[in-house]
Amino acid sequence: MSDAALAPRPVGVEDLADRAALRHLVDAYGHGIDRRDYALLATLYHDDAVDDHSPYFCGPARDYIAWLPGMMASWRATMHIALAALFVLDGDRAEGEVRALAWHLTSDGTRQFVAWGRYADHYEKRDGIWRFARRSFILDHAEDLPVAAGSDFGSDGVGAGCAGPQDPVYARLALFRRA
């Protein structure tokens, strides 16, 4: 099976700018989820966007964002990483397959849940800004692992990440605080 939309071709400056904006959008989503910055997450979706994290949630993105605090309360820490992204652009519409790793540490610190998967995204550029129009997650593999008793993950003396505005990134990156 061959797809001409994915084949190599000349790329112009506007195409590169759009791809950079889409990658920023994808990466900002990971930051927003992990820092529990729900106000940031709300800016990443169009008002009529849909988020599909079936079977747990599928519906309007605003409802997804309202649902997140309760779901995220089960996790002491998370890390959502966009490993690679492949975008196909068509004017002010685009689609993307984003390979992702989502790591979760239970609130009691005894278990790690790791999801390997992909986001199948639909994006739209409205008023010059790219946002999610529809985001859906595809799970390829999951691991539920114990955490060794007394494990500090080698973090003695290192600033430890945490959910919310007290995360060390805000103390170390002034422009992030301002945003």
Backbone torsions as a table, in degrees:
resi	resn	phi	psi	omega
1	MET	NA	128.4	-179.9
2	SER	-120.6	139.3	179.8
3	ASP	-124.9	110.3	-177.3
4	ALA	-59.8	-30.2	-179.3
5	ALA	-65.1	-24.0	-179.1
6	LEU	-97.7	-7.9	-177.6
7	ALA	-72.3	153.0	177.1
8	PRO	-60.2	144.8	179.2
9	ARG	-160.5	166.0	176.6
10	PRO	-62.0	142.6	-178.5
11	VAL	-122.7	126.4	179.6
12	GLY	-92.0	174.4	-177.4
13	VAL	-63.1	-42.2	179.7
14	GLU	-64.0	-39.4	177.5
15	ASP	-61.8	-43.3	178.2
16	LEU	-63.4	-41.0	179.2
17	ALA	-63.9	-41.7	178.7
18	ASP	-64.3	-42.9	179.6
19	ARG	-63.8	-39.1	177.3
20	ALA	-65.3	-39.7	178.5
21	ALA	-65.5	-39.5	178.0
22	LEU	-66.3	-41.4	178.7
23	ARG	-64.7	-39.6	176.7
24	HIS	-61.0	-43.1	178.6
25	LEU	-58.0	-47.8	-179.7
26	VAL	-62.2	-43.8	-179.4
27	ASP	-70.7	-35.3	177.6
28	ALA	-64.8	-32.4	176.5
29	TYR	-60.9	-48.0	179.0
30	GLY	-59.6	-43.3	178.1
31	HIS	-62.5	-46.3	-178.1
32	GLY	-61.4	-43.2	179.0
33	ILE	-64.0	-49.2	-173.9
34	ASP	-69.9	-31.5	178.4
35	ARG	-92.4	0.8	-179.2
36	ARG	58.2	38.8	179.7
37	ASP	-93.8	80.5	-174.8
38	TYR	-69.3	-28.1	175.7
39	ALA	-65.1	-42.2	176.1
40	LEU	-62.2	-47.6	-179.0
41	LEU	-55.8	-39.1	-179.3
42	ALA	-62.1	-28.8	180.0
43	THR	-78.1	-13.3	-174.8
44	LEU	-85.7	-15.8	-177.7
45	TYR	-109.9	147.3	168.7
46	HIS	-70.0	156.3	-177.3
47	ASP	-57.6	-30.6	-178.0
48	ASP	-102.0	17.1	-176.8
49	ALA	-72.1	158.5	178.1
50	VAL	-121.9	140.9	172.6
51	ASP	-120.4	131.0	-177.3
52	ASP	-121.4	99.0	172.2
53	HIS	-113.2	45.5	-178.6
54	SER	-57.9	144.5	9.1
55	PRO	-90.7	4.5	-173.9
56	TYR	-81.3	-39.1	-179.9
57	PHE	-154.6	139.0	169.8
58	CYS	-152.9	118.1	-179.6
59	GLY	169.0	-163.6	-179.7
60	PRO	-56.8	139.3	-177.9
61	ALA	-58.4	-36.7	179.4
62	ARG	-61.9	-35.5	177.3
63	ASP	-73.1	-34.8	176.0
64	TYR	-60.8	-46.7	-179.2
65	ILE	-65.0	-37.0	176.8
66	ALA	-68.5	-29.1	-179.6
67	TRP	-77.4	-28.9	-173.7
68	LEU	-57.3	-46.1	-176.2
69	PRO	-54.6	-42.1	178.6
70	GLY	-65.7	-42.4	179.9
71	MET	-68.7	-41.9	-177.1
72	MET	-71.9	-16.4	178.3
73	ALA	-62.7	-19.2	178.9
74	SER	-76.3	-10.7	-173.1
75	TRP	-119.1	128.7	176.0
76	ARG	-69.9	-40.7	-178.6
77	ALA	-149.1	150.7	175.5
78	THR	-140.7	158.6	173.1
79	MET	-144.6	114.1	178.5
80	HIS	-105.4	117.7	-174.0
81	ILE	-119.2	124.2	172.3
82	ALA	-87.1	105.8	-174.1
83	LEU	-76.6	-45.5	179.9
84	ALA	-152.4	149.6	-179.3
85	ALA	-137.2	136.3	178.0
86	LEU	-122.8	119.6	-176.1
87	PHE	-114.7	143.9	170.8
88	VAL	-122.1	121.6	-177.3
89	LEU	-105.0	144.6	177.0
90	ASP	-144.3	84.4	-176.8
91	GLY	65.2	-122.1	-179.2
92	ASP	-93.9	16.5	175.2
93	ARG	-123.7	150.6	177.0
94	ALA	-153.9	159.0	173.3
95	GLU	-129.6	152.2	180.0
96	GLY	-146.4	142.6	168.7
97	GLU	-108.8	116.5	-176.4
98	VAL	-114.6	113.6	176.8
99	ARG	-75.8	134.7	-170.2
100	ALA	-140.3	152.3	172.7
101	LEU	-125.3	127.1	178.0
102	ALA	-123.6	113.2	-179.3
103	TRP	-103.6	136.6	-178.6
104	HIS	-133.9	134.1	174.6
105	LEU	-110.8	125.5	-178.1
106	THR	-60.3	156.2	-178.2
107	SER	-58.7	-31.2	179.2
108	ASP	-87.1	-0.2	175.5
109	GLY	72.9	15.7	-175.6
110	THR	-99.9	-17.0	-175.9
111	ARG	-135.4	150.4	173.2
112	GLN	-119.1	132.6	173.5
113	PHE	-114.9	125.5	-178.2
114	VAL	-121.7	123.5	177.8
115	ALA	-111.3	125.7	174.0
116	TRP	-105.3	124.1	-178.4
117	GLY	-166.1	-161.0	-177.7
118	ARG	-142.2	145.9	169.3
119	TYR	-97.6	133.7	171.6
120	ALA	-105.6	102.7	-170.9
121	ASP	-106.8	145.6	168.0
122	HIS	-116.9	129.0	-178.9
123	TYR	-120.5	152.2	171.6
124	GLU	-136.5	142.1	176.5
125	LYS	-101.6	110.4	178.8
126	ARG	-120.8	134.6	-177.3
127	ASP	52.4	35.3	175.7
128	GLY	81.7	4.3	-175.7
129	ILE	-121.9	129.0	175.9
130	TRP	-81.1	133.8	173.9
131	ARG	-144.4	166.1	175.2
132	PHE	-69.3	133.6	170.4
133	ALA	-101.0	-35.2	175.5
134	ARG	-154.7	133.2	178.1
135	ARG	-128.5	128.4	176.6
136	SER	-135.7	144.2	-177.1
137	PHE	-103.4	136.3	175.9
138	ILE	-115.9	119.8	179.9
139	LEU	-89.3	122.8	177.7
140	ASP	-99.2	-33.0	-179.0
141	HIS	-162.9	146.6	177.4
142	ALA	-136.1	148.3	177.8
143	GLU	-130.8	136.5	174.1
144	ASP	-119.0	110.7	-169.8
145	LEU	-122.9	145.3	174.9
146	PRO	-75.8	156.5	172.3
147	VAL	-103.9	130.7	179.9
148	ALA	-59.2	134.6	-179.9
149	ALA	-55.9	132.6	178.4
150	GLY	76.0	5.6	-178.4
151	SER	-71.2	130.7	174.1
152	ASP	-110.0	12.4	179.3
153	PHE	56.9	28.2	178.7
154	GLY	70.3	25.6	-172.1
155	SER	-99.7	10.1	-178.5
156	ASP	-57.3	119.2	178.7
157	GLY	86.8	-4.5	179.7
158	VAL	-99.6	141.9	175.7
159	GLY	-60.0	118.9	-176.5
160	ALA	-89.7	131.2	178.0
161	GLY	-67.6	151.4	177.1
162	CYS	-154.9	163.7	178.3
163	ALA	-73.7	147.1	172.9
164	GLY	94.1	-178.1	-173.1
165	PRO	-70.7	-9.4	177.8
166	GLN	-85.6	0.7	177.8
167	ASP	-59.3	141.0	-177.9
168	PRO	-57.2	-22.5	-179.2
169	VAL	-59.5	-34.1	-178.5
170	TYR	-72.7	-29.3	176.1
171	ALA	-76.9	-29.5	-174.1
172	ARG	-94.7	-19.2	-178.5
173	LEU	-125.3	97.1	-175.0
174	ALA	-60.0	-36.8	-179.0
175	LEU	-69.0	-26.5	174.7
176	PHE	-69.3	-39.3	178.7
177	ARG	-61.4	-44.5	-177.4
178	ARG	-63.6	-33.0	-177.8
179	ALA	-71.8	NA	NA
